[in-house]
Amino acid sequence: MRVFSRVAVLAATLLIALVAAAPAMATKPVHLALGDSWAFGFGASVPSETGYVAVLNQSLQSEFDCSPSDNLKPELACSQLELNNIAVPGATTPTLIANQLPTAVALLEERNSNSNPRDNVEVVTISIGGNDVTNPIIQACVFGGLTSACLNTIQNEFAAYRADLDQALSALRAAAGPDTRIVLGTYDNPFAQCFLGQVPGAVQLAALVLEGGGPVTEGLHDVMRDVAADYDVEIAEVYGDLGPQDWVGGNDCLHPVDSGYAKVAAAFAEVLQN
């Protein structure tokens, strides 16, 4: 009897040790952010705190229902929503596919395909596309106007962006499953607040590139909306939200400051909290 008791004690002790040594199961839901310098928060005073992704994450923790139950429980919010921001300043859609997408897909497949519904990636937010088209179109169009060469450049850049965005969103939706919220954000027009605002027609050109019009039959944002609809990806409409005080300006023709990023976060939150 004593031998049996000793064996039982040893077995229990070993079991406790194994449990203590085992890695803790991930139990917190995740907000995954991908993209370029907007998603990174470049231009913010503290990108990891006042960039739009960080501000949005804080908002979602108090006003987003991520309960795994079929019964909506908005009063419980999502206070444990972890942020994993893998955005990289300067990213284009091809570099996102090469460098960020494998990490994102691996996380989505790990979390959203396991038996623990409490550790899912609940939200994916994306800002991508601005760097794909900005420099080629500036070089082809800003100082020469809407020539045939300019319009061909716009068309070619948009076609390439469409194909790349399709690849990225298709992979994200396949890995995430049907229930994860995926939101792609549009941009706003900063040219009036930077040195390009002094170039005749530059501000108007940026507006056409972003939203289309006249000889530009579709804008960058139209491409986003079309491709996103194919994969049940929602659009955070940012265009027209930012004012003159919301941009870095000067030699920076791309990035918001804290007040601008707060407005970007609000556009994403409007989508996700409804």
C-alpha positions in Angstrom: 0.0 0.0 0.0 2.8 2.4 0.9 4.6 1.6 -2.4 1.3 2.4 -4.3 1.0 5.7 -2.4 4.6 6.7 -3.2 4.0 5.9 -6.9 0.8 7.9 -6.9 2.6 10.9 -5.2 5.5 10.7 -7.7 3.0 10.5 -10.6 1.1 13.5 -9.3 4.3 15.4 -8.8 5.5 14.6 -12.3 2.2 15.7 -13.8 2.3 19.0 -11.9 5.8 19.6 -13.2 4.9 18.8 -16.7 1.9 21.2 -16.6 4.0 23.9 -15.1 6.7 23.5 -17.8 4.2 23.4 -20.7 3.8 26.7 -22.6 0.7 28.5 -21.7 -2.0 28.3 -24.3 -2.6 31.6 -26.1 -6.0 32.9 -25.1 -6.1 36.5 -26.2 -7.7 37.6 -29.5 -5.6 39.5 -31.9 -5.7 42.6 -34.0 -3.3 42.1 -36.9 -2.1 45.2 -38.9 -0.3 45.2 -42.2 0.8 47.8 -44.6 3.0 50.8 -45.2 4.1 53.9 -43.3 0.5 54.9 -42.6 -0.1 51.6 -40.8 3.3 51.9 -39.1 2.4 55.4 -38.0 5.2 57.4 -39.6 4.7 61.1 -38.9 3.0 60.5 -35.5 4.7 61.8 -32.4 5.0 58.2 -31.1 4.0 55.8 -33.9 3.3 52.9 -31.5 0.9 55.0 -29.4 -0.5 57.8 -31.6 -0.4 56.1 -35.1 -3.9 55.2 -36.3 -3.4 51.4 -35.7 -2.5 51.9 -32.0 -5.4 54.4 -31.5 -7.8 52.1 -33.3 -6.7 49.1 -31.2 -7.4 51.1 -28.0 -10.8 52.0 -29.3 -11.6 48.4 -30.2 -10.7 47.2 -26.8 -13.6 49.1 -25.3 -16.1 49.1 -28.2 -15.7 45.9 -30.2 -17.5 42.6 -29.6 -15.0 39.7 -30.0 -16.8 37.1 -27.9 -16.6 33.6 -29.5 -20.3 33.1 -28.5 -23.0 33.3 -31.2 -24.8 35.7 -28.8 -23.6 39.2 -29.3 -22.2 40.7 -26.1 -21.1 44.2 -26.9 -21.1 45.1 -23.2 -18.1 42.8 -22.7 -16.1 44.6 -25.4 -12.7 43.2 -26.3 -10.4 44.3 -23.5 -7.8 41.6 -24.2 -7.4 42.4 -27.9 -3.7 42.2 -28.6 -2.1 44.3 -31.3 0.4 42.7 -33.7 1.5 45.5 -36.1 3.8 44.2 -38.8 3.6 47.2 -41.2 6.8 48.5 -42.7 7.4 52.1 -43.8 7.9 52.2 -47.6 6.0 49.0 -48.2 4.4 48.4 -51.6 1.9 45.7 -52.3 4.6 43.5 -53.9 6.8 43.9 -50.8 3.9 43.2 -48.5 3.2 40.0 -50.4 6.9 39.0 -50.1 7.6 40.1 -46.6 4.4 40.6 -44.5 2.0 38.2 -46.0 3.8 35.0 -45.1 3.8 36.1 -41.4 0.2 37.2 -41.5 -1.0 33.9 -43.2 0.9 31.8 -40.7 -0.6 33.6 -37.7 -4.1 33.4 -39.2 -3.8 29.7 -39.9 -2.4 29.0 -36.5 -5.0 31.0 -34.5 -8.1 30.7 -36.6 -7.9 27.0 -37.4 -7.2 25.6 -33.9 -9.7 24.5 -31.3 -9.5 27.6 -29.2 -11.9 30.3 -30.4 -10.6 32.8 -27.8 -7.2 33.3 -29.5 -8.5 34.1 -33.0 -7.3 36.9 -35.1 -10.5 38.9 -34.9 -9.5 42.0 -37.0 -7.1 42.6 -39.8 -6.4 46.2 -40.9 -4.5 47.2 -43.9 -3.1 50.4 -45.5 -1.3 49.6 -48.8 -1.1 51.0 -52.3 0.1 54.6 -52.0 3.7 53.7 -52.5 2.8 51.5 -55.5 1.7 54.5 -57.6 2.9 57.7 -56.0 6.4 58.1 -57.4 5.7 56.7 -60.9 2.7 59.0 -61.4 4.5 62.0 -59.9 7.4 61.5 -62.4 5.1 61.0 -65.3 2.4 63.6 -64.6 3.2 66.3 -62.1 5.3 68.6 -64.3 3.9 67.5 -67.7 0.1 67.4 -67.1 -2.4 64.8 -68.2 -0.6 63.7 -71.4 -1.1 60.4 -73.0 2.1 59.1 -71.4 0.8 60.2 -68.0 -2.5 58.5 -68.5 -0.8 55.3 -69.7 1.3 55.3 -66.6 -1.7 55.7 -64.3 -3.5 52.9 -66.1 -0.5 50.6 -66.0 0.2 51.3 -62.3 -3.4 50.7 -61.4 -3.5 47.4 -63.3 -0.4 46.1 -61.5 -1.9 47.3 -58.2 -5.2 45.5 -58.9 -3.4 42.2 -59.6 -1.2 42.5 -56.5 -4.0 43.5 -54.2 -6.1 40.6 -55.4 -3.4 38.2 -54.5 -2.9 39.7 -51.1 -6.6 39.9 -50.1 -7.3 36.5 -51.5 -4.6 34.9 -49.3 -5.7 36.8 -46.2 -9.3 35.8 -46.6 -8.5 32.2 -47.3 -6.3 32.0 -44.2 -8.6 34.0 -41.9 -11.8 32.2 -42.7 -15.2 33.9 -43.3 -15.7 35.5 -39.9 -12.6 37.6 -39.4 -13.2 41.3 -40.1 -10.7 42.5 -42.7 -10.6 46.3 -43.4 -8.7 48.1 -46.0 -8.3 51.9 -45.7 -8.3 54.5 -48.4 -6.0 57.6 -48.3 -6.5 61.3 -48.3 -4.8 64.0 -50.4 -1.9 65.7 -48.7 -0.4 67.6 -51.7 -1.9 71.0 -50.8 0.1 70.9 -47.5 3.5 70.1 -49.0 5.9 71.6 -51.5 4.0 70.0 -54.4 1.1 72.2 -53.6 3.0 75.0 -55.3 3.1 73.1 -58.6 0.1 74.0 -60.8 -2.3 71.2 -61.1 -0.6 68.9 -58.6 -3.3 69.0 -56.0 -6.0 68.3 -58.6 -3.9 65.5 -60.1 -3.6 63.8 -56.7 -7.4 64.0 -56.3 -7.9 62.3 -59.7 -5.4 59.6 -58.9 -7.1 58.8 -55.6 -10.8 59.1 -56.6 -10.8 59.2 -60.3 -12.6 61.7 -62.6 -12.3 63.2 -66.1 -9.8 61.3 -68.1 -8.9 59.1 -65.1 -11.7 56.7 -65.4 -11.0 55.0 -62.0 -9.0 56.1 -59.0 -6.8 54.1 -56.7 -9.7 53.9 -54.2 -12.0 52.5 -56.9 -9.5 49.7 -57.4 -9.5 49.1 -53.6 -13.3 49.0 -53.5 -13.6 46.6 -56.4 -11.0 44.1 -55.3 -12.1 44.2 -51.6 -15.7 43.4 -52.6 -14.5 40.1 -54.0 -13.2 38.9 -50.7 -15.7 40.4 -48.2 -13.1 43.0 -47.2 -14.6 46.2 -45.8 -13.3 49.7 -46.7 -12.5 52.4 -44.3 -13.3 55.6 -46.2 -10.7 58.2 -45.2 -10.7 60.5 -48.2 -11.8 64.0 -47.4 -11.5 63.6 -43.6 -8.2 65.3 -43.0 -7.7 69.0 -42.8 -4.6 71.3 -43.3 -3.5 70.9 -39.7 -3.4 67.1 -40.0 -0.4 66.7 -42.2 3.4 66.8 -41.7 3.7 69.0 -44.8 6.8 70.7 -46.1 9.0 68.2 -47.8 6.7 65.4 -46.6 3.9 64.8 -49.1 2.5 61.6 -47.6 2.1 61.4 -43.9 -0.4 62.6 -41.3 0.4 63.8 -37.8 -1.3 62.7 -34.6 -4.6 64.6 -35.3 -4.7 63.1 -38.8 -4.1 59.6 -37.6 -6.9 60.0 -35.0 -9.2 60.7 -37.9 -8.0 57.7 -39.8 -8.5 55.5 -36.7 -12.1 56.9 -36.5 -12.8 55.9 -40.1 -11.7 52.3 -39.3 -13.6 52.3 -36.0 -16.8 53.4 -37.8 -16.6 50.3 -39.9 -15.7 47.8 -37.2 -18.0 49.1 -34.5 -21.1 48.8 -36.7 
